[in-house]
Amino acid sequence: MSAESSRRRVIKRVVVVGAGLGGLRTVEQLRRRGFGGEIVVIGGELHPPYDRPPLSKGVLHSDAADPWLRSDEDIRALDVTMRLGEPATGLAVDQQLVLTDAGSVPYDVVVVASGAVPRRVPGLDGLVLRTLDHAHALRAALSAGSRVGIVGAGLIGCEVAASARSLGLQVDLVDVLAAPMIRVVGPVAAPLVADLHTGHGVVLHMGRAVRPSEPGRLALDDGTTLPVDVILEAIGVVPDTAWLADSGLSIDDGIECDAEGRAAPDVYAVGDVAKWAGRRHEHWTNVGAQADRVAAAILDQERPGPDVPYWWSDQYDVKFQGLGSPASDDDAEVIAWGPNSRTVVVYSSGGRLTGVVGFSAAAAVIRLRADIAAGTDVNEILARLTA
């Protein structure tokens, strides 16, 4: 430890803004690393921490339980003060205060994990899916309807399409882009996603925008009008930073942070709201890695190494898994094998592996994590997969 670090003041209270996955993981990592001071978690929702990936899948089935991340007993064991149903309204960095409707909360260190909020389609009054309450509302709507129009064919839109089809509902999936999940998997793999959904009866309307629509109708820009009982707006999210407008923090598609999640002295950010070293990731596993690194930085402990970004999605009987951060113009090659047509799409730039996406090919994908980190020669990877 440096002389400067040894003179660092004692941290007595850490305030975490956000009671979702990012907030919970930050608390857990602080405790795991030995922090014995006070931790206060401020959450805008009344619910304790819950898992978001099931909201677009299992929670939409009427008999599904709510996906709590930890039991009440586990939360108590963390010795944390939970201030739920109390949205943060501001951050006074100079005074080291988090502002809420109920007053102000002083901190020695604050970690912002406020997540993101759904984008909305102008002129469309559909449902959105981001919170547990949103999922309950969508589940009730799906139970009462038979025709679903989904605007946005990213991960959430495609997952809800698959869930709605499993419930026997008619589904129209609309997107301004050329194919579903194209931003996630790129132009080479996206047609495979399209084939999966059309094979399960989803009607795709790609390259189409929506217009302001009357109740029970979804109007497209080519003059098509789709009869619908339920409309879901799934065009992505924006970081939840409006409450930080007067904070003085640098905000540009998220809170701008260094490679350790530091946005300002004694201010850190993790999860969907955070833009680390110029990049913002919206993947579940990324949150845990960021929380661990922030906890280490707060306590001035050895930092864990960088992790390879990872995501997954369950649609019908296919599990998608992705590793790495390939660019949209990276080279891509599709490798398929076996009686179940397991498929891996391999991405590379300059002859070096940058990422992979697997279709029900978990073993092949996970084995390539170290190769992506090392930038292994892509020809070696292709030879290995086709052997």
N, C-alpha and C positions, 0 to 999 in steps of 0.2 A: 504494500500500500504506500502511495506517495505521501510526502509530508503534507501536501495540500489536502489530500483525502483524510489524513489522520486528524486534521483540524476541523473537519466538517461538523456542523452542528448536529445535535441529536434530533432525529425525526420522530416526533411524538404522534402526529396524526396524518394519515393519508385519507383523502377524500376521493372516492371513485364516482364519477357521474355516468350512470348507466347501469341498470341491473340485469343486463342480458349476459350473453356468453362472454363478451370481452370483460365486463365488470367482474363477473364471477371468477374467471380464470386469473385475473390480476390479483384478486384477493387470495385465491388459493396459492399462487406462486409466491406472494409476499409471505404468507404463513409458512409455506414449505421452506423458504430460504431463511426463516428465523426471525422475521419481523414480529416484535411483541407489542408494538404500540397500538393506538386506536385506529380502527378502520371504519369509515362511514361510507355507505353506499346510498346514493341518491338516484331513485328511479321514477320515471314519469308514469309508468303503469302500476296498477295495484297488484299485479301478479308477481310472485317470486320468479327467479330466473328459470326460463324454459328454453327448449331447443327449437330453433326455427326450421331446420330442414323437414321435419315431419309435417309442418303446417300445409305444405302443398301436396302431401301424400296421405299418410295414415290418418291424420286428424280430420280429413274430409269424409271419412267413413263414420257413420252414426255411432258405432260402438267403440270408437277409439278413445283411449284415455288421453288426457292432456300431458304433454311431454315435459314434465318438470326435470330440470337438470340435476337437482339435489333435493333430498328430503329435508323436512324442517329440522330434523335432528342434525343432519350434516351442516346446515347453515348455522345452527347454534354452536356447533363445534368449532366453527371458524372465528367465533367471538367477534362478530361484526354487527354494527348498528345499521339496520335496513330502514331507510326512509322512503317507503314506496308510495306511489300516488302523489309525488311531490316533484313536478318537473323543474329542472334547472332553467332559470330565466336569464342568467348572465354570469360572467366571470370577471371579477375585479382582480387582475393579476398583481397590480402594485400593492393592493391591500391583502392579497392572498385570501380572497373570499369567493365562495360559490354562492350565487344569489338564487333564491327560490321564492315562490309565492308566500311561503311561510316565514321568510326572513333570510338571514345569511349564515353560511357555515364556514368557519375559518379552517384553513388547511396549512400544513407544512409543505405537503406535496399533493398535487391533484392529478388524477389520471382521467382523461376524457374518453369515455367509451359509449357515447350517445348514439352510435349506429347511424342509420339512414332512414329516410322516409320515401314513400313511393312517389314516382313521377305520375302526373295525371295527364290524360288526353283532353285537350281543349274541346269543349262542347259535348263531352261525353260524361254521363253520370252513372258510371259503372262501379262495381266493387273493386277493391284492391286487396292485396294479400301481403302483409308484412308482420302483423301482430297476431297474438292468440285470439283476440276479439275479432279481428278480420277473418280468421279461419273459421271461427264459430258462425259468423254471419254468412260466409260463403257456403259452409256445410248446410245450413238451413235453406239457403237459396237453391242449392243443387238438389236437395231432397224434394223441393216443391216444383222443380222445373224439369224439362226434358230436352231443351235445346240451349246450348251454351256457346256464346261467342267470346273468344279470347283474343284480345288485342295485345300482341307482343309474343314472339316465339323464341324468347330466350329460355333460360333454365326454368324459371318459375312457370312461364306460359306452357312449356312443353310438359312439365311435371303435372300441372293441373289438367292439361288435356288428357294425359294418360289416366289420371285418377278419375276424371269424369267418364271416360270410356269404360273404365272398369265398373262404374256404377250404371252402365247401360245408357248413358246420355248421348245425344247427338252433339258433335263438336265441330265448330268452324274456327280455325286458327289463322289469324291475320297478322301480317308483318310487312313493313315497308321494305325490308331486306329480301334478298333473293332466295333464302332458304332458312329453315329453323336452326337456331343455335349457331349461326354462322360466325358470330363474334366470338363465341367460346371455342369452337372446334375448327374454324377456318373453312374456306371454300371447297376443299377436297373432301373433308369428312361430312360437311353439312348435308349433301344429298343422301348419305346413308341414314341420317336422322330423319330426313323427309320420308324416305322409303319406310322406315319403321312406323311412323305415324299414319301414313296413308294405308299401310298394310293392316292397321288396326281400326280403320274406318274414319279417321279424322280427315275432314275436308280442308285442304290448305289453300290460302289466298295470299301467296307471296308476291312481293313487289306492289302491295296495295296499301294505301292509307285509308283511314276512316274519316268520315265527315260527321258533323253534329247530327245526332240521330234522335228520333222520337222513341218513346217507350215501346219496348217489344220489337224494335227494329235496330239493325246495325247497318248503316249506310257506308258503302265503300266509294272510293274516288273514281271508279270506272262505271258508276251508275248502278252497281249491284246492291240490292237490299236484302239482308239476311234476316229472317224471322228468328228471334231469340227470346228465351225466358230469362236468361242470366247473361250479363256482360261482365267480364273481368278485364281490368286494365292492368297489364303486366309488362309495361314498357321500361322497367328498370327503377332504380332508386337514385336519390341524391343524398350526399352526406348531411346529417342533421347538425347544421352549424348556424342556423338563423339566430339561435339564442346567444351566439358568440360574436354578434356583429360589432359590439362596442368593447370587445376584450383586448384589441390590439394585436391579437395573434394573426399570423399570415395564413390566409385561407384562400385556396384555389382548387376547387373540386376536392375539398377535404382540408384538414388541418395540416399544414406543411411542417414536417418533422425531419430530424436528422435520422441517421441509420439506427439510432437507439430509441426512437420514438419521442425524442425531446422536442417540444415546440417552443419552449421558453424556459428560463430558469424555474425549476420546480413544477413545470407543466409538461405532462406527457399525454400521448393519445394512442389508442389501440383500436383495431377493428375497422369496420366500414367507414368510420368518420376520419380515419387517419391516412395521411399521404406520406409514406416513409421514403425519404431519398428520391422524391419525384414520382413514386408509384403508389397507387392505391389498389389493394386487393379486396375482393368481396367473398373470400372463401373461408369456410368454417375452420379448417385446420390452421390457416394463417393466423387466426386470432390467438390461439394457444401459444404459438411460437412468439408472437409479438408480446403477449403478456409476460412470458418468462423473461424475455430480454429487458422489458421495462422494469420488472421487479429487480433484476440484477443491477440495472443502472441506478435505480433509486437507492439500493442498499450498497452500492459501490462494490459489487462482487464481480467475479469473472463472468464475462458475457458468453452465452451459448453461441455457437456458430450459426451462420445463416442457414435457413431451411429451404428446400426446394418446394415451391408452391404446389399444392395438391387440391383437387376437387373431385367430387363424385356426384352422380345423379342416378336415381332409380326410376326407370320408365318401362312399364309393362314388365316383361321378364328379362330386361336388359339392364345391366349395371354399367354405366359410363364411369370411367376414371381417367383423370387427366393429371399429368405432372409437367412442371416446367412453365416457362413463359414465352412460348413461341410468338413471333411477330406475324402479322397478317400476310406478309410477303415471303415468309420462310418457305423453303421447299418442303413438300410433303409427299409421302409414299404410303400406300395402303397395303398392309400385309394381312391376308386371311388364311386360316388353316383349320383343320379338324372337322369332324362331322357336324359340329354346331356352328360352323362358320365364325369362330372367334376372330376378331379383327383388331388390329393395332394400326393406328396412323402415326407415322414417325415424322417428326419435324426437324429440320436442320437449317443451318445458315453457315455459309462458307465451309461446308463439309463437316460441320460439328453438330452433334445432337443438341437440340434446344428444348424438345418436349415430346410427349407422347399422349395419345388419347386411345383408350381401350374400350371395346364393346364386349363386355362379359369376358375379359381377358386379364383378370386381376393379377395373376401370378406373373405374367409377362410384363405388365406395367410397373409393378412395385419393384421388380428386380432392376429396373433402369434408373432408379432414383440417383444412385451414385454416379452413373454414366452421364446423366444430365448435369449434375453439379460439376463434373470433370470436363464436360464438353468433348466426350469421346467421339472419335471418327465415326460418322454415320454409316459408312460402309461396313464397319465392324459390327454395328448394331443390326443392320439389315441381314448380314450373313448369319448372325446368331439367331435371329427370329425365324429365318427361313430354313435353318438347318434341320 
